[in-house]
Amino acid sequence: MHIHWTSRVALVALVSASFASRAEGEQELKIAPGAAAAVRQSTTHLKGLNTATPQQGTLLRALEKRGQHPGNDQGGGGSSPRGRYPADLEFHGGPTLPSVVHHTVFVNPTAACPPNGCWGDPIGFLKDLNRSDFIHVTDQYVGTDENNRYPVGTNFFISYPVGPKPLTDLDIEIIAFSAAQVAGFGYGHIYHVFLVPGQDLCFDSTDTVCYSPDNSATFFFCAYHSSFDTSKGHVLYSAEPFQDVAGCSVRPGTPNGQKADSTNDTLSHESIEAITDPDGDAYWNSTNLSLFGQEIGDECIFLFFQGNNVFSDPTPLRLNGKPYALQPEYSNRGHICASAPVEDE
């Protein structure tokens, strides 16, 4: 969904030499000189949000509806010549990503919470996603069916100052801008910024719209993707707070455990939405009131109830031969939530 923008952690110790043997070869990232000024002068585009689910019987205030799969509206009209499908995504003229390089940025990792491993294996997941049939659900939106068009590039870790208040989107943009200074600006790169367990994140310093599992009054979202323009170039990014928390995690019993599959499920959601709607002006629903503003992933989040707990209910599938559990994505061709490419009805 799109929206206009206009328990916290203490300072984390600097990343130490204990990461010298990193399996994925993440490199240390420094804040680029002038990054804050460049970001403050930037033009920010619309944000695609992945909102939190109801927990413990309390309905969190949501910015989009979740867990609903709409049927075929028989009212006629709409974008399809064969009838009205209110869930179909409309094209609004903006760019999509026929190819892009994924980069990860792990913020304030420690020896106990190392880069990549603390979140499961998001780098490995992105590599498998690139080699999967699942990613080809996006073919219809980006105009190509080539393989291996979404590879993983440079991966980073960074020591970033935090205090008693949550981080804000400005902090995420400063980090993404700094990574872009190293790996590249433009529509050929996207930076996924991962936060350690316990680190809250809010849109701005008012601390009212946040990822805040410790405070249900402000807990609105699990993650989001966005973009902004600077004098150096365009920057695409996603904010990836720790997902294995009540309100964001997948159900128990998924192939790689709740920590890894909760990370993967949300990372898949944000990555595929960024591919099909990087700036908030490409593919999203604009013909159905209850789904207005929802993107390719928003329409296909289903819920699993267990006692007083509510989880995301992903679909078992294989990526590059490996088992995962991920939410499906909406296919205009099939008018369904799909985990593999489908042909027109």
C-alpha positions in Angstrom: 0.0 0.0 0.0 1.1 3.6 -0.6 1.3 6.4 1.9 2.8 9.9 1.7 5.6 10.6 4.0 6.7 14.0 4.7 11.6 -1.0 23.7 14.4 0.8 22.0 18.0 -0.2 22.0 21.0 1.5 23.5 24.2 2.2 21.6 25.6 -0.9 20.0 29.3 -1.7 20.2 31.3 -1.3 17.1 31.5 -4.3 14.8 34.7 -6.1 15.7 37.2 -8.2 13.9 35.2 -11.3 14.8 33.4 -10.9 11.4 36.7 -11.4 9.5 35.6 -14.9 8.5 32.2 -14.0 7.2 31.0 -16.7 4.9 29.2 -14.3 2.6 32.1 -11.8 2.5 30.1 -8.8 3.7 32.2 -5.6 3.7 32.1 -2.9 6.2 30.2 0.2 5.2 30.9 3.7 6.5 28.4 6.6 6.4 29.2 8.6 3.3 30.4 12.2 3.8 27.4 14.5 3.2 24.9 11.6 3.3 22.6 13.3 5.7 22.5 16.5 3.8 22.0 14.7 0.5 19.1 12.7 1.9 17.4 15.7 3.5 17.4 17.5 0.1 16.1 14.4 -1.6 12.7 13.8 -3.1 11.1 10.8 -1.5 8.5 8.6 -3.4 5.6 6.7 -2.0 6.1 3.9 0.5 4.9 0.3 0.1 4.1 -1.0 3.5 3.8 -4.5 5.0 1.6 -4.0 8.0 1.4 -5.8 11.3 -1.3 -8.4 12.1 -3.7 -8.5 15.0 -2.2 -10.0 18.1 -3.6 -11.2 21.4 -7.1 -10.2 20.5 -6.1 -6.6 19.9 -6.6 -5.2 16.5 -3.7 -3.0 15.6 -4.5 0.1 13.6 -3.7 -0.9 10.0 -2.9 1.0 6.9 -4.0 -1.8 4.6 -6.2 -4.9 4.8 -4.5 -8.2 5.3 -5.5 -11.8 4.8 -8.2 -11.2 2.3 -8.3 -12.8 -1.1 -11.0 -11.1 -3.2 -13.2 -13.1 -5.5 -14.4 -12.1 -9.0 -16.8 -9.1 -8.8 -19.6 -9.8 -11.2 -20.4 -6.2 -11.7 -18.9 -6.1 -15.2 -16.5 -3.5 -16.6 -13.0 -3.2 -15.1 -9.7 -3.8 -16.8 -10.5 -7.3 -18.2 -12.6 -7.6 -21.3 -14.1 -10.8 -19.9 -15.4 -9.3 -16.7 -14.4 -7.3 -13.7 -11.6 -8.6 -11.5 -11.3 -6.2 -8.6 -8.0 -7.7 -7.4 -6.2 -7.1 -10.7 -3.4 -4.6 -10.5 -3.7 -1.4 -12.7 -0.7 0.1 -14.4 -0.1 3.8 -13.6 2.7 4.6 -16.0 5.8 4.4 -13.8 8.9 2.2 -14.2 9.2 -1.4 -13.2 12.4 -3.4 -12.8 13.1 -6.0 -15.5 16.4 -6.6 -13.7 18.0 -5.3 -10.5 20.9 -6.3 -8.2 20.1 -7.0 -4.6 22.4 -5.7 -1.9 22.0 -6.4 1.9 23.0 -4.0 4.7 23.1 -5.4 8.2 22.9 -2.6 10.8 24.8 -3.0 14.1 25.4 -6.7 14.1 27.4 -8.3 17.0 29.3 -11.5 17.6 26.0 -12.9 19.0 24.0 -11.5 16.1 26.3 -11.8 13.1 25.7 -10.4 9.6 23.3 -12.5 7.6 23.1 -15.4 10.2 21.2 -13.4 12.8 18.3 -13.1 10.3 18.5 -16.7 9.0 20.1 -16.5 5.6 18.6 -13.7 3.6 21.5 -13.6 1.2 21.1 -17.3 0.4 17.4 -16.7 0.0 17.8 -13.9 -2.5 20.1 -16.1 -4.5 17.6 -18.9 -4.6 14.8 -16.5 -5.4 16.7 -15.3 -8.4 17.0 -18.9 -9.7 13.4 -19.9 -9.0 10.2 -20.3 -11.0 8.4 -18.1 -8.4 10.2 -14.9 -9.4 8.7 -15.4 -12.9 5.3 -14.3 -11.5 6.7 -10.8 -12.2 7.4 -11.4 -15.9 3.9 -10.1 -16.9 4.6 -6.8 -15.2 8.2 -6.2 -16.2 8.1 -7.3 -19.8 10.7 -10.0 -19.8 11.0 -13.8 -19.0 14.8 -14.0 -18.9 16.4 -16.1 -16.1 18.8 -14.9 -13.5 17.9 -11.2 -13.8 17.8 -10.4 -10.0 21.2 -11.5 -8.7 22.9 -10.6 -5.4 25.7 -8.0 -5.5 27.7 -6.5 -2.7 26.6 -7.1 0.9 27.5 -4.8 3.8 27.5 -4.4 7.6 27.5 -1.0 9.3 27.9 0.4 12.8 25.3 3.1 13.0 24.6 5.3 16.1 21.3 4.6 17.9 19.9 6.0 21.1 16.8 5.6 23.3 14.5 6.6 20.5 13.7 4.5 17.5 15.5 4.9 14.2 13.6 6.8 11.5 13.2 6.5 7.8 15.8 9.3 7.5 18.3 6.9 9.1 17.4 4.1 6.7 17.8 6.5 3.7 21.2 7.7 5.0 22.4 4.1 5.2 21.0 3.2 1.8 22.5 6.3 0.2 25.9 5.4 1.7 25.7 1.9 0.3 24.7 3.3 -3.1 27.9 5.5 -3.0 29.8 2.2 -3.0 27.7 -0.2 -5.1 25.7 2.1 -7.4 22.7 4.4 -7.8 19.7 4.0 -10.1 17.1 1.4 -11.0 19.8 -1.3 -11.3 20.3 -1.6 -7.5 18.2 -2.1 -4.4 19.4 -2.0 -0.8 17.8 -4.1 1.8 18.5 -2.6 5.3 18.2 -5.2 8.1 17.8 -4.2 11.8 18.8 -6.3 14.8 16.2 -7.8 17.2 14.8 -5.1 19.5 15.5 -2.2 17.2 12.4 -0.1 16.6 11.8 2.0 13.5 9.4 4.9 12.9 8.6 7.0 9.9 9.7 10.1 11.6 10.6 11.6 15.0 7.0 11.8 16.1 7.2 8.1 16.9 3.6 7.5 16.0 3.7 5.2 12.9 6.3 2.5 13.7 7.6 -1.0 13.7 7.4 -1.3 17.5 6.4 -4.8 18.8 7.0 -3.4 22.3 4.3 -0.7 21.9 1.0 -1.8 20.2 -0.3 1.8 20.1 2.3 2.7 17.5 2.9 -0.7 15.9 1.7 -0.2 12.3 4.1 -2.0 9.9 6.5 -4.9 9.6 8.6 -3.6 6.7 8.4 -1.4 3.7 10.1 -0.5 0.4 10.6 2.9 -1.0 12.8 5.1 -3.2 14.2 8.6 -3.3 16.1 10.9 -5.7 19.3 12.8 -4.8 21.7 14.8 -6.8 23.8 11.7 -7.1 21.0 9.5 -8.4 18.0 7.4 -7.6 18.0 5.1 -4.6 15.8 2.0 -4.1 15.7 0.4 -0.7 13.7 -1.7 1.7 13.6 -1.4 5.5 13.7 -4.9 7.1 13.2 -4.9 10.9 13.5 -8.2 12.7 10.5 -10.2 11.6 10.3 -13.1 14.1 8.0 -11.1 16.5 4.3 -11.3 17.2 2.5 -9.4 14.5 5.1 -10.1 11.7 6.2 -13.8 12.0 5.0 -16.7 9.9 3.2 -19.7 11.5 5.2 -22.4 13.3 6.3 -25.5 11.3 7.8 -23.9 8.2 10.8 -25.6 6.5 13.6 -23.3 7.8 12.1 -22.3 11.2 10.2 -19.1 12.1 13.2 -16.8 12.2 14.5 -17.5 8.7 11.1 -18.0 7.0 9.7 -14.9 8.6 12.6 -12.9 7.3 12.3 -14.6 3.9 8.6 -14.1 3.6 8.8 -10.4 4.3 11.9 -9.9 2.1 10.2 -11.7 -0.7 7.1 -9.4 -0.3 9.2 -6.2 -0.3 11.5 -7.3 -3.1 8.7 -8.3 -5.5 6.7 -5.2 -4.8 9.8 -3.1 -5.5 10.2 -4.9 -8.8 6.7 -4.3 -9.9 6.2 -0.9 -8.2 9.5 0.7 -7.3 8.3 4.3 -7.0 4.6 3.8 -6.1 3.4 4.7 -9.7 3.5 1.4 -11.5 1.4 -1.6 -10.6 -1.2 -1.3 -7.7 -4.9 -1.7 -7.3 -6.9 1.4 -8.1 -10.3 -0.1 -9.1 -11.6 -1.6 -5.8 -12.4 0.4 -2.7 -11.4 -2.2 -0.1 -8.1 -2.9 -1.9 -7.2 0.5 -3.1 -3.5 1.1 -3.0 -2.5 -2.5 -2.5 0.4 -3.9 -4.5 1.2 -7.3 -5.8 2.1 -8.8 -2.4 -0.5 -7.0 -0.3 -3.4 -8.8 -1.9 -2.0 -12.2 -1.1 -1.2 -12.2 2.6 -3.2 -14.9 4.4 -3.5 -15.5 8.1 -3.1 -18.5 10.4 -4.8 -18.4 13.8 -3.5 -20.5 16.7 -5.1 -19.8 20.1 -4.8 -16.1 20.7 -1.9 -15.8 18.2 -2.1 -14.7 14.6 0.6 -15.5 12.1 1.2 -15.0 8.4 0.3 -18.3 6.6 2.8 -18.7 3.7 2.7 -21.4 1.0 5.2 -24.2 0.9 7.3 -24.1 -2.3 10.8 -24.8 -3.6 13.2 -22.1 -4.8 16.2 -23.4 -6.7 15.4 -26.9 -5.4 15.3 -25.8 -1.7 12.2 -25.8 0.5 10.8 -22.5 1.7 7.4 -21.1 2.8 6.4 -17.7 1.2 3.3 -15.8 0.6 2.1 -16.0 -3.0 2.0 -12.9 -5.3 -1.0 -11.6 -7.3 -1.1 -12.6 -11.0 -3.2 -10.5 -13.4 -2.9 -13.3 -15.9 -4.5 -15.9 -13.7 -6.5 -13.5 -11.5 -5.2 -15.5 -8.5 -2.5 -15.4 -5.9 0.3 -17.5 -7.5 3.5 -19.1 -6.5 4.6 -19.8 -10.1 3.9 -18.2 -13.4 0.4 -18.9 -14.9 -1.1 -18.4 -18.3 -4.0 -16.2 -19.1 -7.4 -17.6 -18.2 
